[in-house]
Amino acid sequence: MQEPEKLFTQEDVNRIVKERLKRERRKRADLLNYIAWLEEKVKENKEAMSDE
């Protein structure tokens, strides 16, 4: 006999969505910080190369 599908309450769905949103925002912030760091490194390298 098949088990019935698990149904989520609206509260469950809201909590799950909120957790995923939080995780995605954190990932986005991390990526933006990484991009800023990379841009700084590129700028430093360009300056170093122009000094040569």
C-alpha positions in Angstrom: 0.0 0.0 0.0 1.3 3.5 -0.9 2.0 6.0 1.8 0.1 9.2 1.5 2.0 12.2 0.1 3.3 14.5 2.8 1.5 17.8 2.7 3.1 21.0 3.9 1.2 23.7 5.8 1.5 27.3 4.6 3.6 27.8 7.7 6.0 25.1 6.6 6.2 26.5 3.1 6.9 30.0 4.4 9.6 28.8 6.7 11.3 26.8 3.9 11.1 29.7 1.5 12.5 32.1 4.1 15.4 29.7 4.8 16.2 29.3 1.1 16.0 33.1 0.5 18.4 33.7 3.4 20.8 31.2 1.9 20.6 32.6 -1.6 21.1 36.2 -0.3 24.2 35.0 1.7 25.5 33.3 -1.5 24.9 36.5 -3.5 26.7 38.7 -0.9 29.6 36.3 -0.9 29.9 36.4 -4.7 29.7 40.2 -4.7 32.5 40.4 -2.2 34.5 38.0 -4.2 34.0 40.0 -7.4 35.0 43.2 -5.6 38.1 41.4 -4.3 39.0 40.2 -7.8 38.5 43.7 -9.3 40.9 45.0 -6.7 43.5 42.4 -7.6 43.1 43.2 -11.3 43.6 46.9 -10.6 46.7 46.2 -8.5 48.1 44.0 -11.3 47.4 46.7 -13.9 49.2 49.3 -11.7 52.1 47.0 -11.1 52.5 46.3 -14.8 52.3 50.0 -15.7 55.1 50.7 -13.2 57.5 48.3 -15.0 
